[in-house]
Amino acid sequence: MALKATIIKARLNISDMNRHHYQEYPLTVAQHPSETEQRLMIRLLAFALHANEELQFTKGLCAEDEPELWQREMDDSISLWIDLGLPDEKRLKKACTRAKEVVLYAYGENNQDIWWQKNQQKLSQFKNLRVVSLNYDETQQLAAMASRSVDLTISIEDAEVWVSNQEQTLQITLTWLQGQG
């Protein structure tokens, strides 16, 4: 019997001082059975960092040819492709040819530096690619905020993100490896 996705109800109250974007987003997100809380919460963080009415979650882990989030235009072109993790260069190359802008949120158990050293030269040729490294300890703390009903207040200024729920406040620092936010 196949496991089903867990439905997560999220409410993000976003104050993005960088973009002067202040809005609340009620979201329904499917958590794939193999998806960790860390990855789920990083998807919500990525949504908050790029939030707008056209930004959409995709099939994610269920579809290899789609990012985690994207913004499509009326002509079906992709203006923004957001991916997570430490993908291979081929996946990012394909994304950069399909989308106007690609943003990767690199995370893992402190192995982003090794991945970046291996891939930096190849990835630097993609001018529409931005790469952000997320600190492992911070993303683990973010994962601890996961629940079936997530209510977060997120404040963004420069490369600092403050995430709060009823119990705690967490600071996440965005480290730009390529491009700027």
N, C-alpha and C positions, 0 to 999 in steps of 0.2 A: 504494500500500500504506500503510495507516494505521500510524502509530507507536504502539507499546504503552507503557503506563506502566512505569516502573522500580520494582521492589519494593525498599523500604528496610527493613532490619531495624534497629530502634532499641532500645536499653536505656537507660532513664532512671532514675537513682537520685536520688530527690527528697527533699530536706530543706526543708520549708516551715515556717519558724518562725512565720510569721503565723497559719497555720491549725493548727499542731501536727500536721502530716501528714508522715509519714516512710515512704516505700515505694518499691520498685523496680517499674518497669513495663516488661515486654518488649512491644514494639509492632511491628506490621507495617504499613507505610504505603506507599500507592501514590503515586509522583511522576508527575503528568501530564507528557506530553512537552513541554508549553509552560511548565511550572512551573520557576521558577528555584530554585537552591539556597537563596537568601535566603528566599524564600517558604516553602519546605519547612521550613527550620530555624525560622522564626517560627511555623509550625504546631506544631512540637514544643515550642517555648517556651510557646505558649499552652496546650498540653496540660499542661505542667508547672505552670503558674500556677493551673490549675483542677483538677488531677488528682484523680480518684476513679474508682471501679469503673464508674459509669454513663456517664461521659463518652466520647463516640464521635466518631471522624472520620467525615465524610460523603463524598459523592461529590465535594465541593469544586468545582473548576473545571468539572466535567462537568454540574453541576446548578445552574441559576441561582436556583432557589427554596429552596436549602439553604445553611446557613452552612458554615464550614470544620469546626467542631466543634459538637456539641450534646449536651445531656443531656435525654432524654425520660423522662417519668413513665409509670407503669403504664397510665394512661388515655390515653396517646399525646400528652398535652400536652407542650409544650416548656418546661422550667424554665430552661434556659440556652442561649443562642444566641451563638456566638463567630464573629466575622467578622474579616477582615484587609483591609488596604489603605486606599483612600480612596474608599469607595462614595458614590453619590449619596444624597441625602436620602430619596428614595422607597424605596430598598432598606432603609434603616434604619427608616423609619416602618413598613414592612411587618413587619420583624423585631420591632419593639417591640409591634405588635399581636398577633403570634403567640406571643411568648415572655414568660415572667415576668421574665427578666433578659437583657439584651443587652450584650455587651462587644465593643468594636471595638479592635483593635490596628492603629493607623494607622502606616504606614511608607511610605517612598518616598525619593527622592533629595532629602531636606531640603525637600520641598514640603508637609509636613503643616501648617505654619503658615498658608500661603496657603489650603489647603483648609479649615482650621479657621475662619479669618476669614470665609470665604464661607458656611460652614454652621453656625456656632456658634449664631446666633439661632434658626434653625429647630430645631436638634437639642436645644436647652435645654428645649424643651417635653416631651421624652420623659424622664420621671422614672425609667424602668427602664433607661436607657442609660448605660453608662460608656464613656468614650473614653480610651485610653492611646496616647500618642505614643512611638514607638521611634526612637532616634537612628540615622541612616543609617550612620555609620561603625561603630557597634557591631553593627548587623545585618549589615553586610558582613563583619566579623570572625567573626560567628556562621556566616555562609554558608561561610566557609573551613573550618569544622569538618565540613561535610557529606561523607558517603561512603555507600556502599551498606550499610555496617554501622557504625552510629553508637552509640557508648557514651559517655554523658554523665553527669556528676555535677552536679546542679543544686541550689544552695542559695538560698533565698529569705528575705529579711528586710526588712521595711518595703518601700521602693520599689527595693531593690537585689537583683539576681539575679546570682549567680556561676555561670558555666557552665565546666566543665572536661572535657577529654578527656585522652588520654595525653600530648599534646604541649604544651598550653597551657591557660591560665585566662583567662577573659574576664569583665569586669564590665559588666552591662547595667543602665542606670537607666531605670525606668518613670516617665514624665512624665504625670501624670493631667490631662487636659484637662477632663473632666466626670466627676463621681462620684469615689469613692475606692475603693481596693482593700481 
